[in-house]
Amino acid sequence: MNIVLIAEASTKIQRVFKIWGVSFLVGENVLFDTFSSARILLRNMKRLRVNPSKIEHVVLSHEHWDHTGGLEDLLKTNPNIKVYICEGFSRRFESDLKDRFPVEIIRIRDPLQVAPGIHSSGQIEGKYSGSTIFEQCLVVDHGEFVDVLVGCCHPGAVNMMRTVMERFGKPIGLLAGGFHLLDKEASEISQIADEIEGLNVKRIMPCHCTGREAVEIFRKRFQDRFIPARVGIEL
């Protein structure tokens, strides 16, 4: 099952201008996160020949603007999309969407099949800026192993991977997305890289909020199993 990186932004300059976030297409009809900018999301879809009218499911990793920013314009294009959010998302997020669109919103606590072979991990609790945050990742089941797409890993990349392995009972073939290591020290990043490698993750594509230094540490650690992130890449 194809996984395509639709939109991604990872530099500090991009963040200043509110161009930030990540979005993946899985198969033809499941979108994981919607980036920060609807204009860029829809432009990239057009360039990659992705038809928004074929999107049936949008899974949002967490509630932050850089992962939900393109959703409203996408719903204007295709109001029939089902939106999957963590149980821990605010009620305001849901009510604001329902006030504007006739959208079906599905709250997720436990692992849930979104489409054949494509699952939500179920919500995973973490901390961000001193407050509790809930995040989910997208799990693509290939039979003997699973690929895992992450938004920001606020609950911790290692914790999230261990949770997926425990809930699905399978090794991880690919880990791709934001690891939220942008402001971490090199020693801490190296320890996290050690732990992820220790989980026998086969391939890795860090991007978005991972940070340049962390990306280079993962590149050196995983070598030919490291995938450079670029919009349009098929995983």
VONU-718987 format. One record per residue: residue number from 1; residue in three letters; x, y, z of N, C-alpha, C, CB in turn. Coordinates in nm, 2 decimals. Glycine has a CB too. Example, Ala and Ser with C-alpha at 12.3 -4.5 7.8 and 13.67 -1.06 7.14 Angstrom:
2
> 1	Ala	1.32	-0.57	0.78	1.23	-0.45	0.78	1.32	-0.33	0.78	1.13	-0.45	0.90
> 2	Ser	1.28	-0.22	0.71	1.37	-0.11	0.71	1.29	0.00	0.79	1.41	-0.06	0.57
This chain:
235
> 1	Met	0.09	-0.12	0.00	0.00	0.00	0.00	0.09	0.12	0.00	-0.10	0.00	0.12
> 2	Asn	0.07	0.21	-0.10	0.15	0.33	-0.11	0.13	0.43	0.00	0.13	0.40	-0.24
> 3	Ile	0.24	0.49	0.05	0.23	0.60	0.14	0.31	0.72	0.07	0.30	0.57	0.28
> 4	Val	0.24	0.83	0.06	0.30	0.95	-0.01	0.31	1.07	0.08	0.22	0.98	-0.14
> 5	Leu	0.42	1.13	0.09	0.44	1.25	0.17	0.38	1.37	0.08	0.59	1.28	0.20
> 6	Ile	0.27	1.42	0.13	0.20	1.53	0.05	0.25	1.67	0.08	0.05	1.52	0.08
> 7	Ala	0.28	1.69	0.21	0.33	1.82	0.25	0.41	1.81	0.37	0.21	1.92	0.28
> 8	Glu	0.52	1.89	0.38	0.61	1.89	0.50	0.69	2.02	0.50	0.71	1.77	0.48
> 9	Ala	0.70	2.07	0.63	0.79	2.18	0.65	0.86	2.17	0.78	0.70	2.31	0.65
> 10	Ser	0.99	2.20	0.78	1.07	2.17	0.89	1.17	2.27	0.93	1.14	2.04	0.86
> 11	Thr	1.18	2.39	0.86	1.28	2.48	0.89	1.23	2.59	0.99	1.34	2.55	0.77
> 12	Lys	1.31	2.66	1.06	1.27	2.77	1.15	1.21	2.88	1.07	1.39	2.81	1.23
> 13	Ile	1.26	2.91	0.95	1.20	3.02	0.87	1.06	2.98	0.83	1.29	3.04	0.75
> 14	Gln	1.04	2.86	0.79	0.90	2.82	0.75	0.81	2.83	0.87	0.90	2.67	0.70
> 15	Arg	0.86	2.80	0.99	0.77	2.81	1.11	0.73	2.95	1.14	0.85	2.75	1.23
> 16	Val	0.83	3.05	1.12	0.80	3.19	1.14	0.68	3.23	1.06	0.92	3.28	1.11
> 17	Phe	0.68	3.18	0.93	0.57	3.22	0.84	0.45	3.13	0.84	0.63	3.23	0.70
> 18	Lys	0.44	3.05	0.95	0.33	2.96	0.97	0.31	2.86	0.86	0.20	3.05	0.98
> 19	Ile	0.42	2.83	0.80	0.42	2.71	0.70	0.49	2.60	0.77	0.49	2.75	0.56
> 20	Trp	0.42	2.51	0.83	0.48	2.41	0.92	0.39	2.29	0.92	0.49	2.48	1.07
> 21	Gly	0.44	2.18	0.96	0.36	2.06	0.97	0.39	1.95	0.87	0.21	2.10	0.95
> 22	Val	0.30	1.86	0.86	0.32	1.74	0.78	0.18	1.68	0.73	0.40	1.63	0.85
> 23	Ser	0.18	1.61	0.62	0.06	1.54	0.57	0.10	1.42	0.49	-0.03	1.64	0.50
> 24	Phe	0.04	1.31	0.51	0.06	1.19	0.43	-0.07	1.14	0.37	0.13	1.08	0.52
> 25	Leu	-0.06	1.08	0.25	-0.17	1.01	0.19	-0.13	0.86	0.19	-0.19	1.06	0.04
> 26	Val	-0.23	0.78	0.24	-0.21	0.63	0.24	-0.31	0.57	0.15	-0.22	0.58	0.39
> 27	Gly	-0.27	0.49	0.06	-0.36	0.44	-0.05	-0.42	0.56	-0.13	-0.47	0.36	0.02
> 28	Glu	-0.54	0.55	-0.16	-0.61	0.66	-0.24	-0.70	0.75	-0.15	-0.68	0.60	-0.35
> 29	Asn	-0.74	0.70	-0.03	-0.85	0.77	0.03	-0.83	0.80	0.18	-0.97	0.68	0.02
> 30	Val	-0.71	0.78	0.23	-0.68	0.81	0.37	-0.57	0.92	0.38	-0.64	0.69	0.46
> 31	Leu	-0.61	1.03	0.44	-0.51	1.14	0.47	-0.48	1.15	0.61	-0.56	1.28	0.41
> 32	Phe	-0.35	1.15	0.65	-0.30	1.16	0.78	-0.25	1.30	0.80	-0.20	1.05	0.82
> 33	Asp	-0.32	1.38	0.88	-0.29	1.52	0.90	-0.31	1.61	0.78	-0.14	1.54	0.96
> 34	Thr	-0.33	1.74	0.80	-0.36	1.82	0.69	-0.27	1.95	0.68	-0.50	1.87	0.70
> 35	Phe	-0.15	1.94	0.74	-0.05	2.05	0.73	-0.11	2.17	0.79	-0.01	2.07	0.58
> 36	Ser	-0.03	2.28	0.78	-0.08	2.41	0.83	-0.15	2.50	0.73	0.04	2.49	0.89
> 37	Ser	-0.11	2.48	0.60	-0.16	2.57	0.50	-0.25	2.49	0.40	-0.05	2.64	0.42
> 38	Ala	-0.38	2.53	0.39	-0.46	2.47	0.29	-0.42	2.49	0.15	-0.61	2.52	0.31
> 39	Arg	-0.37	2.61	0.13	-0.32	2.65	-0.01	-0.21	2.56	-0.05	-0.27	2.80	-0.01
> 40	Ile	-0.11	2.53	0.03	0.00	2.44	0.00	-0.05	2.30	-0.01	0.11	2.46	0.10
> 41	Leu	-0.13	2.26	0.08	-0.18	2.12	0.08	-0.25	2.09	-0.05	-0.28	2.10	0.20
> 42	Leu	-0.35	2.18	-0.09	-0.42	2.15	-0.21	-0.34	2.17	-0.34	-0.54	2.25	-0.22
> 43	Arg	-0.24	2.26	-0.33	-0.15	2.28	-0.45	-0.07	2.15	-0.47	-0.06	2.40	-0.42
> 44	Asn	-0.02	2.10	-0.36	0.07	1.98	-0.37	-0.02	1.86	-0.41	0.13	1.95	-0.23
> 45	Met	-0.14	1.85	-0.37	-0.23	1.74	-0.41	-0.25	1.75	-0.56	-0.37	1.75	-0.34
> 46	Lys	-0.27	1.87	-0.61	-0.29	1.89	-0.76	-0.16	1.85	-0.83	-0.33	2.03	-0.79
> 47	Arg	-0.05	1.89	-0.78	0.08	1.86	-0.85	0.11	1.71	-0.85	0.20	1.94	-0.78
> 48	Leu	0.07	1.64	-0.74	0.09	1.50	-0.73	-0.02	1.42	-0.78	0.12	1.46	-0.58
> 49	Arg	-0.12	1.49	-0.85	-0.23	1.42	-0.91	-0.32	1.34	-0.81	-0.19	1.33	-1.02
> 50	Val	-0.33	1.40	-0.69	-0.42	1.34	-0.59	-0.55	1.42	-0.59	-0.35	1.36	-0.44
> 51	Asn	-0.66	1.34	-0.61	-0.79	1.40	-0.63	-0.86	1.42	-0.49	-0.88	1.32	-0.72
> 52	Pro	-0.88	1.54	-0.44	-0.94	1.55	-0.30	-1.08	1.49	-0.29	-0.95	1.70	-0.27
> 53	Ser	-1.15	1.47	-0.40	-1.28	1.41	-0.39	-1.27	1.26	-0.36	-1.35	1.43	-0.53
> 54	Lys	-1.16	1.20	-0.38	-1.14	1.06	-0.34	-1.10	1.04	-0.20	-1.04	1.00	-0.44
> 55	Ile	-1.07	1.15	-0.13	-1.04	1.13	0.01	-1.16	1.10	0.09	-0.97	1.26	0.07
> 56	Glu	-1.16	0.99	0.16	-1.28	0.95	0.24	-1.26	0.96	0.39	-1.32	0.80	0.21
> 57	His	-1.13	0.96	0.43	-1.10	0.96	0.58	-0.98	1.05	0.60	-1.06	0.81	0.63
> 58	Val	-0.99	1.14	0.70	-0.88	1.22	0.75	-0.86	1.19	0.90	-0.91	1.37	0.73
> 59	Val	-0.74	1.14	0.92	-0.70	1.11	1.06	-0.61	1.22	1.11	-0.63	0.97	1.07
> 60	Leu	-0.64	1.29	1.22	-0.56	1.40	1.27	-0.48	1.34	1.39	-0.65	1.51	1.32
> 61	Ser	-0.35	1.36	1.39	-0.26	1.31	1.49	-0.29	1.38	1.63	-0.12	1.33	1.45
> 62	His	-0.30	1.51	1.62	-0.33	1.59	1.74	-0.39	1.72	1.70	-0.21	1.60	1.83
> 63	Glu	-0.42	1.80	1.80	-0.51	1.92	1.78	-0.44	2.05	1.73	-0.58	1.95	1.90
> 64	His	-0.30	2.04	1.72	-0.23	2.16	1.69	-0.25	2.21	1.55	-0.08	2.14	1.72
> 65	Trp	-0.24	2.35	1.53	-0.27	2.41	1.41	-0.19	2.36	1.29	-0.25	2.56	1.42
> 66	Asp	-0.07	2.32	1.31	0.02	2.28	1.20	-0.02	2.14	1.15	0.16	2.28	1.24
> 67	His	-0.12	2.07	1.21	-0.16	1.94	1.16	-0.31	1.94	1.12	-0.14	1.84	1.27
> 68	Thr	-0.38	2.05	1.15	-0.52	2.07	1.12	-0.55	2.18	1.03	-0.60	2.08	1.25
> 69	Gly	-0.45	2.26	0.99	-0.47	2.39	0.92	-0.54	2.37	0.78	-0.35	2.46	0.90
> 70	Gly	-0.52	2.26	0.71	-0.58	2.24	0.58	-0.71	2.18	0.58	-0.49	2.17	0.50
> 71	Leu	-0.76	2.14	0.70	-0.88	2.06	0.70	-1.01	2.13	0.65	-0.91	2.02	0.85
> 72	Glu	-1.03	2.26	0.69	-1.15	2.33	0.65	-1.16	2.34	0.50	-1.16	2.46	0.72
> 73	Asp	-1.06	2.38	0.44	-1.06	2.40	0.29	-1.08	2.27	0.22	-0.93	2.47	0.24
> 74	Leu	-1.02	2.16	0.28	-1.04	2.03	0.22	-1.18	1.99	0.23	-0.95	1.93	0.30
> 75	Leu	-1.25	2.02	0.34	-1.39	1.99	0.36	-1.48	2.07	0.27	-1.43	2.01	0.51
> 76	Lys	-1.44	2.19	0.24	-1.51	2.27	0.14	-1.51	2.20	0.00	-1.45	2.42	0.13
> 77	Thr	-1.39	2.14	-0.03	-1.38	2.07	-0.15	-1.45	1.94	-0.15	-1.23	2.05	-0.18
> 78	Asn	-1.45	1.87	-0.04	-1.51	1.74	-0.02	-1.58	1.73	0.11	-1.41	1.63	-0.05
> 79	Pro	-1.70	1.76	0.13	-1.77	1.76	0.26	-1.81	1.62	0.31	-1.89	1.84	0.25
> 80	Asn	-1.78	1.52	0.23	-1.82	1.38	0.27	-1.71	1.31	0.35	-1.85	1.30	0.15
> 81	Ile	-1.60	1.37	0.38	-1.49	1.31	0.45	-1.53	1.28	0.60	-1.37	1.40	0.45
> 82	Lys	-1.49	1.16	0.64	-1.50	1.13	0.79	-1.37	1.18	0.85	-1.52	0.98	0.81
> 83	Val	-1.38	1.24	0.97	-1.26	1.30	1.04	-1.25	1.22	1.17	-1.28	1.45	1.07
> 84	Tyr	-1.13	1.17	1.19	-1.10	1.09	1.31	-1.01	1.17	1.40	-1.03	0.95	1.27
> 85	Ile	-1.06	1.19	1.53	-0.98	1.26	1.63	-0.97	1.18	1.75	-1.05	1.40	1.65
> 86	Cys	-0.87	1.22	1.83	-0.85	1.15	1.96	-0.97	1.19	2.06	-0.72	1.19	2.03
> 87	Glu	-1.01	1.10	2.14	-1.11	1.12	2.24	-1.07	1.25	2.32	-1.13	1.00	2.34
> 88	Gly	-0.94	1.27	2.34	-0.90	1.38	2.42	-0.90	1.52	2.35	-0.76	1.36	2.47
> 89	Phe	-0.93	1.53	2.22	-0.95	1.66	2.16	-1.05	1.74	2.23	-0.98	1.64	2.00
> 90	Ser	-1.04	1.87	2.22	-1.14	1.96	2.29	-1.27	1.95	2.22	-1.09	2.10	2.29
> 91	Arg	-1.38	1.97	2.30	-1.51	1.97	2.24	-1.53	2.09	2.15	-1.62	1.98	2.36
> 92	Arg	-1.46	2.20	2.17	-1.47	2.31	2.09	-1.42	2.28	1.95	-1.38	2.43	2.14
> 93	Phe	-1.31	2.20	1.93	-1.26	2.16	1.80	-1.37	2.10	1.72	-1.14	2.07	1.81
> 94	Glu	-1.44	2.00	1.79	-1.55	1.93	1.72	-1.67	2.02	1.69	-1.60	1.81	1.80
> 95	Ser	-1.71	2.10	1.78	-1.83	2.19	1.76	-1.80	2.29	1.65	-1.87	2.25	1.89
> 96	Asp	-1.68	2.35	1.65	-1.65	2.44	1.54	-1.66	2.38	1.40	-1.51	2.50	1.57
> 97	Leu	-1.61	2.26	1.39	-1.62	2.19	1.26	-1.77	2.16	1.22	-1.54	2.06	1.26
> 98	Lys	-1.84	2.11	1.32	-1.98	2.07	1.29	-2.07	2.20	1.27	-2.04	1.99	1.41
> 99	Asp	-2.03	2.31	1.32	-2.11	2.43	1.30	-2.09	2.48	1.15	-2.06	2.55	1.39
> 100	Arg	-1.98	2.44	1.09	-1.96	2.49	0.95	-1.97	2.38	0.85	-1.82	2.54	0.95
> 101	Phe	-1.97	2.25	0.88	-1.97	2.15	0.78	-2.06	2.03	0.83	-1.83	2.10	0.75
> 102	Pro	-2.13	1.96	0.74	-2.20	1.84	0.78	-2.11	1.72	0.79	-2.32	1.82	0.68
> 103	Val	-2.01	1.73	0.88	-1.91	1.63	0.88	-1.93	1.53	0.99	-1.77	1.70	0.90
> 104	Glu	-1.89	1.40	0.96	-1.89	1.30	1.06	-1.76	1.29	1.13	-1.93	1.16	0.99
> 105	Ile	-1.77	1.31	1.26	-1.64	1.31	1.34	-1.64	1.19	1.43	-1.63	1.44	1.43
> 106	Ile	-1.54	1.11	1.43	-1.52	0.99	1.50	-1.41	1.01	1.61	-1.49	0.87	1.41
> 107	Arg	-1.45	1.00	1.73	-1.36	1.01	1.84	-1.30	0.88	1.88	-1.42	1.07	1.97
> 108	Ile	-1.17	0.87	1.89	-1.09	0.75	1.91	-1.02	0.74	2.04	-0.99	0.73	1.80
> 109	Arg	-1.05	0.63	2.12	-0.97	0.61	2.24	-0.88	0.49	2.22	-1.07	0.58	2.36
> 110	Asp	-0.93	0.38	2.16	-0.86	0.26	2.14	-0.83	0.24	1.99	-0.94	0.13	2.19
> 111	Pro	-0.74	0.15	1.96	-0.71	0.12	1.81	-0.83	0.10	1.73	-0.61	0.00	1.80
> 112	Leu	-0.84	0.15	1.61	-0.96	0.14	1.53	-0.92	0.13	1.38	-1.05	0.27	1.55
> 113	Gln	-0.98	0.04	1.31	-0.96	0.03	1.17	-1.03	0.14	1.10	-1.00	-0.11	1.11
> 114	Val	-0.95	0.22	1.02	-1.00	0.33	0.94	-1.05	0.29	0.80	-0.90	0.45	0.93
> 115	Ala	-0.96	0.20	0.74	-0.99	0.14	0.61	-0.91	0.01	0.61	-0.94	0.24	0.49
> 116	Pro	-0.94	-0.08	0.52	-0.87	-0.21	0.52	-0.72	-0.19	0.53	-0.91	-0.29	0.39
> 117	Gly	-0.66	-0.25	0.63	-0.51	-0.24	0.65	-0.46	-0.12	0.71	-0.45	-0.27	0.52
> 118	Ile	-0.55	-0.02	0.74	-0.51	0.11	0.79	-0.58	0.14	0.92	-0.54	0.22	0.68
> 119	His	-0.50	0.17	1.03	-0.56	0.18	1.16	-0.51	0.30	1.23	-0.53	0.05	1.24
> 120	Ser	-0.59	0.35	1.32	-0.54	0.44	1.42	-0.48	0.36	1.53	-0.66	0.53	1.48
> 121	Ser	-0.37	0.41	1.59	-0.31	0.35	1.70	-0.39	0.35	1.83	-0.17	0.41	1.73
> 122	Gly	-0.50	0.44	1.83	-0.56	0.47	1.95	-0.49	0.59	2.01	-0.57	0.35	2.05
> 123	Gln	-0.55	0.66	2.10	-0.49	0.78	2.15	-0.38	0.74	2.25	-0.59	0.87	2.22
> 124	Ile	-0.27	0.82	2.25	-0.16	0.80	2.34	-0.14	0.93	2.42	-0.03	0.76	2.27
> 125	Glu	-0.13	0.92	2.55	-0.12	1.05	2.63	0.02	1.09	2.65	-0.19	1.02	2.77
> 126	Gly	0.04	1.22	2.65	0.17	1.28	2.68	0.16	1.42	2.74	0.25	1.28	2.55
> 127	Lys	0.27	1.49	2.74	0.28	1.62	2.80	0.34	1.72	2.70	0.36	1.62	2.93
> 128	Tyr	0.28	1.84	2.69	0.33	1.94	2.61	0.31	2.07	2.68	0.26	1.94	2.47
> 129	Ser	0.42	2.15	2.70	0.42	2.28	2.77	0.35	2.27	2.90	0.35	2.38	2.68
> 130	Gly	0.37	2.16	2.97	0.31	2.14	3.10	0.17	2.09	3.11	0.32	2.27	3.17
> 131	Ser	0.11	2.07	2.99	-0.03	2.03	2.99	-0.04	1.89	2.92	-0.12	2.13	2.91
> 132	Thr	-0.15	1.82	2.95	-0.17	1.69	2.89	-0.21	1.70	2.75	-0.28	1.61	2.97
> 133	Ile	-0.15	1.62	2.66	-0.19	1.62	2.52	-0.22	1.48	2.48	-0.08	1.68	2.43
> 134	Phe	-0.31	1.46	2.38	-0.34	1.33	2.33	-0.30	1.32	2.18	-0.49	1.29	2.35
> 135	Glu	-0.24	1.22	2.14	-0.19	1.20	2.01	-0.22	1.06	1.96	-0.04	1.24	1.99
> 136	Gln	-0.24	1.05	1.83	-0.26	0.91	1.77	-0.16	0.91	1.65	-0.40	0.88	1.73
> 137	Cys	-0.12	0.79	1.61	-0.05	0.77	1.49	-0.12	0.68	1.39	0.09	0.72	1.52
> 138	Leu	-0.08	0.68	1.27	-0.15	0.59	1.17	-0.06	0.47	1.15	-0.17	0.67	1.04
> 139	Val	-0.13	0.35	1.16	-0.06	0.22	1.15	-0.11	0.15	1.02	-0.09	0.14	1.28
> 140	Val	-0.01	0.13	0.93	-0.04	0.06	0.81	0.01	-0.09	0.82	0.03	0.13	0.68
> 141	Asp	-0.09	-0.18	0.81	-0.06	-0.32	0.84	-0.02	-0.39	0.71	-0.18	-0.39	0.90
> 142	His	0.10	-0.45	0.71	0.15	-0.52	0.59	0.16	-0.67	0.62	0.29	-0.47	0.55
> 143	Gly	0.09	-0.72	0.72	0.09	-0.86	0.75	0.19	-0.90	0.86	0.11	-0.94	0.63
> 144	Glu	0.32	-0.91	0.81	0.42	-0.94	0.91	0.48	-0.83	0.99	0.54	-1.01	0.83
> 145	Phe	0.45	-0.71	0.94	0.50	-0.59	1.01	0.41	-0.47	0.98	0.65	-0.55	0.96
> 146	Val	0.43	-0.36	1.05	0.34	-0.24	1.03	0.44	-0.12	1.01	0.25	-0.21	1.16
> 147	Asp	0.38	-0.03	0.92	0.45	0.10	0.91	0.37	0.20	0.99	0.45	0.15	0.76
> 148	Val	0.45	0.29	1.05	0.39	0.39	1.15	0.42	0.53	1.10	0.44	0.36	1.29
> 149	Leu	0.31	0.61	1.09	0.32	0.75	1.06	0.29	0.83	1.18	0.23	0.79	0.94
> 150	Val	0.37	0.93	1.21	0.35	1.01	1.33	0.34	1.16	1.30	0.46	0.99	1.43
> 151	Gly	0.27	1.24	1.38	0.26	1.38	1.36	0.37	1.46	1.43	0.13	1.43	1.41
> 152	Cys	0.37	1.45	1.56	0.47	1.53	1.64	0.54	1.45	1.75	0.41	1.65	1.70
> 153	Cys	0.48	1.33	1.79	0.54	1.25	1.89	0.55	1.33	2.03	0.67	1.20	1.85
> 154	His	0.45	1.40	2.06	0.45	1.47	2.19	0.46	1.37	2.31	0.33	1.56	2.21
> 155	Pro	0.40	1.26	2.30	0.41	1.16	2.41	0.55	1.09	2.41	0.30	1.05	2.40
> 156	Gly	0.64	1.12	2.31	0.77	1.06	2.30	0.77	0.95	2.19	0.81	1.00	2.43
> 157	Ala	0.86	0.96	2.10	0.87	0.87	1.99	0.89	0.73	2.03	0.98	0.91	1.89
> 158	Val	0.97	0.70	2.13	1.00	0.57	2.18	0.87	0.51	2.25	1.12	0.57	2.28
> 159	Asn	0.81	0.59	2.33	0.69	0.55	2.40	0.58	0.52	2.30	0.64	0.66	2.49
> 160	Met	0.56	0.60	2.19	0.46	0.57	2.09	0.49	0.44	2.01	0.45	0.69	2.00
> 161	Met	0.62	0.42	1.98	0.65	0.30	1.91	0.63	0.17	2.00	0.80	0.30	1.86
> 162	Arg	0.67	0.18	2.12	0.64	0.07	2.21	0.49	0.04	2.23	0.71	0.10	2.35
> 163	Thr	0.41	0.15	2.23	0.27	0.13	2.24	0.21	0.07	2.12	0.20	0.27	2.27
> 164	Val	0.26	0.11	2.00	0.21	0.05	1.88	0.25	-0.10	1.88	0.27	0.12	1.75
> 165	Met	0.37	-0.13	1.91	0.41	-0.27	1.91	0.33	-0.36	2.01	0.56	-0.28	1.94
> 166	Glu	0.30	-0.30	2.12	0.22	-0.37	2.22	0.08	-0.39	2.17	0.22	-0.30	2.36
> 167	Arg	0.02	-0.29	2.11	-0.12	-0.30	2.07	-0.14	-0.38	1.95	-0.17	-0.16	2.05
> 168	Phe	-0.04	-0.38	1.86	-0.06	-0.45	1.73	0.02	-0.58	1.73	-0.02	-0.36	1.62
> 169	Gly	0.11	-0.60	1.82	0.19	-0.73	1.82	0.27	-0.76	1.70	0.09	-0.84	1.84
> 170	Lys	0.32	-0.65	1.64	0.40	-0.67	1.52	0.52	-0.57	1.52	0.32	-0.64	1.39
> 171	Pro	0.63	-0.61	1.45	0.75	-0.52	1.44	0.72	-0.40	1.35	0.87	-0.59	1.39
> 172	Ile	0.80	-0.30	1.36	0.78	-0.18	1.28	0.87	-0.18	1.16	0.80	-0.05	1.37
> 173	Gly	0.82	-0.17	1.04	0.89	-0.17	0.92	0.94	-0.03	0.89	0.81	-0.22	0.80
> 174	Leu	0.86	0.07	0.91	0.89	0.21	0.88	0.83	0.30	0.98	0.83	0.25	0.74
> 175	Leu	0.91	0.40	1.03	0.87	0.51	1.11	0.89	0.64	1.04	0.94	0.50	1.25
> 176	Ala	0.79	0.72	1.02	0.80	0.84	0.94	0.72	0.95	1.00	0.76	0.82	0.79
> 177	Gly	0.77	1.07	1.00	0.70	1.19	1.05	0.78	1.27	1.14	0.57	1.14	1.12
> 178	Gly	0.72	1.35	1.23	0.78	1.44	1.32	0.81	1.38	1.45	0.70	1.57	1.34
> 179	Phe	0.94	1.39	1.50	0.97	1.33	1.63	0.98	1.43	1.74	1.11	1.26	1.61
> 180	His	0.96	1.56	1.72	0.97	1.66	1.82	1.09	1.67	1.90	0.85	1.65	1.91
> 181	Leu	1.21	1.67	1.83	1.34	1.68	1.89	1.41	1.81	1.86	1.42	1.56	1.84
> 182	Leu	1.34	1.90	1.81	1.40	2.03	1.76	1.48	2.10	1.86	1.29	2.12	1.71
> 183	Asp	1.44	2.10	1.98	1.52	2.18	2.09	1.59	2.09	2.18	1.42	2.27	2.16
> 184	Lys	1.61	1.96	2.15	1.68	1.87	2.24	1.83	1.87	2.22	1.62	1.72	2.22
> 185	Glu	1.90	1.83	2.33	2.05	1.82	2.32	2.09	1.70	2.24	2.11	1.82	2.46
> 186	Ala	2.21	1.70	2.18	2.25	1.59	2.10	2.26	1.46	2.18	2.39	1.63	2.04
> 187	Ser	2.30	1.47	2.31	2.31	1.35	2.39	2.17	1.28	2.41	2.37	1.38	2.53
> 188	Glu	2.07	1.36	2.43	1.93	1.31	2.44	1.88	1.25	2.31	1.84	1.41	2.49
> 189	Ile	1.91	1.32	2.20	1.87	1.27	2.07	1.94	1.14	2.04	1.91	1.37	1.96
> 190	Ser	2.07	1.13	2.07	2.14	1.00	2.05	2.08	0.89	2.13	2.29	1.02	2.08
> 191	Gln	2.04	0.92	2.25	1.98	0.81	2.33	1.85	0.77	2.27	1.96	0.87	2.48
> 192	Ile	1.77	0.86	2.22	1.64	0.82	2.16	1.67	0.74	2.03	1.56	0.95	2.13
> 193	Ala	1.77	0.78	1.96	1.80	0.71	1.84	1.85	0.56	1.87	1.92	0.78	1.76
> 194	Asp	1.92	0.55	1.98	1.96	0.42	2.03	1.84	0.33	2.06	2.05	0.43	2.16
> 195	Glu	1.74	0.39	2.13	1.62	0.32	2.17	1.54	0.28	2.06	1.54	0.40	2.27
> 196	Ile	1.52	0.37	1.96	1.44	0.34	1.84	1.51	0.23	1.76	1.42	0.46	1.75
> 197	Glu	1.64	0.23	1.75	1.72	0.13	1.68	1.70	0.00	1.75	1.87	0.17	1.66
> 198	Gly	1.70	0.01	1.89	1.69	-0.11	1.97	1.55	-0.18	1.95	1.71	-0.08	2.11
> 199	Leu	1.45	-0.10	1.91	1.32	-0.16	1.88	1.32	-0.23	1.74	1.21	-0.05	1.88
> 200	Asn	1.43	-0.23	1.67	1.44	-0.30	1.54	1.35	-0.23	1.43	1.41	-0.44	1.55
> 201	Val	1.34	-0.10	1.44	1.27	-0.03	1.33	1.36	-0.04	1.21	1.24	0.12	1.37
> 202	Lys	1.30	-0.09	1.10	1.38	-0.12	0.98	1.42	0.00	0.90	1.30	-0.21	0.89
> 203	Arg	1.32	0.10	0.88	1.35	0.22	0.80	1.29	0.34	0.87	1.28	0.21	0.66
> 204	Ile	1.35	0.45	0.85	1.31	0.57	0.92	1.32	0.69	0.83	1.40	0.59	1.05
> 205	Met	1.22	0.78	0.85	1.21	0.91	0.77	1.17	1.02	0.87	1.12	0.90	0.65
> 206	Pro	1.27	1.07	0.94	1.23	1.18	1.03	1.22	1.31	0.95	1.34	1.20	1.14
> 207	Cys	1.12	1.40	0.99	1.10	1.52	0.92	1.02	1.62	1.02	1.02	1.50	0.79
> 208	His	0.97	1.73	0.96	0.89	1.82	1.03	0.96	1.87	1.16	0.75	1.76	1.07
> 209	Cys	0.91	1.84	1.28	0.96	1.90	1.40	1.08	1.82	1.46	0.85	1.91	1.50
> 210	Thr	1.14	1.73	1.38	1.25	1.65	1.43	1.37	1.74	1.46	1.28	1.54	1.33
> 211	Gly	1.40	1.83	1.37	1.51	1.92	1.38	1.63	1.87	1.30	1.55	1.93	1.53
> 212	Arg	1.71	1.97	1.25	1.82	1.94	1.16	1.92	1.85	1.23	1.88	2.07	1.11
> 213	Glu	1.96	1.89	1.35	2.06	1.81	1.42	2.02	1.66	1.44	2.10	1.87	1.55
> 214	Ala	1.89	1.65	1.48	1.84	1.51	1.50	1.83	1.43	1.37	1.70	1.52	1.57
> 215	Val	1.79	1.50	1.27	1.78	1.43	1.14	1.92	1.38	1.10	1.73	1.53	1.03
> 216	Glu	2.03	1.46	1.12	2.16	1.41	1.09	2.21	1.30	1.17	2.26	1.53	1.10
> 217	Ile	2.17	1.30	1.30	2.20	1.19	1.39	2.13	1.06	1.34	2.16	1.22	1.54
> 218	Phe	2.01	1.07	1.30	1.94	0.95	1.25	1.99	0.90	1.12	1.79	0.98	1.24
> 219	Arg	2.04	1.00	1.04	2.09	0.97	0.91	2.22	0.88	0.93	2.13	1.10	0.83
> 220	Lys	2.31	0.93	1.02	2.43	0.85	1.04	2.41	0.72	1.11	2.53	0.94	1.13
> 221	Arg	2.30	0.71	1.20	2.28	0.59	1.27	2.21	0.48	1.18	2.18	0.62	1.39
> 222	Phe	2.12	0.52	1.10	2.04	0.43	1.02	2.10	0.41	0.87	1.90	0.47	1.00
> 223	Gln	2.19	0.50	0.83	2.26	0.48	0.70	2.17	0.45	0.59	2.37	0.38	0.72
> 224	Asp	2.18	0.33	0.53	2.10	0.30	0.41	1.96	0.27	0.44	2.16	0.18	0.34
> 225	Arg	1.92	0.27	0.57	1.78	0.25	0.61	1.72	0.39	0.64	1.78	0.16	0.74
> 226	Phe	1.79	0.50	0.62	1.74	0.63	0.64	1.69	0.68	0.51	1.86	0.73	0.69
> 227	Ile	1.57	0.74	0.52	1.50	0.80	0.40	1.49	0.95	0.41	1.36	0.73	0.38
> 228	Pro	1.56	1.02	0.32	1.54	1.17	0.32	1.40	1.21	0.28	1.65	1.24	0.22
> 229	Ala	1.35	1.30	0.36	1.21	1.35	0.34	1.20	1.45	0.22	1.15	1.41	0.46
> 230	Arg	1.11	1.42	0.13	1.08	1.52	0.02	0.94	1.50	-0.02	1.18	1.50	-0.10
> 231	Val	0.87	1.61	-0.05	0.73	1.60	-0.09	0.72	1.52	-0.22	0.68	1.74	-0.11
> 232	Gly	0.63	1.43	-0.21	0.60	1.34	-0.33	0.67	1.21	-0.32	0.65	1.41	-0.45
> 233	Ile	0.75	1.19	-0.22	0.82	1.06	-0.21	0.72	0.95	-0.17	0.93	1.06	-0.10
> 234	Glu	0.73	0.83	-0.23	0.65	0.72	-0.21	0.73	0.62	-0.12	0.60	0.65	-0.34
> 235	Leu	0.66	0.58	-0.01	0.73	0.50	0.09	0.68	0.35	0.09	0.71	0.56	0.23
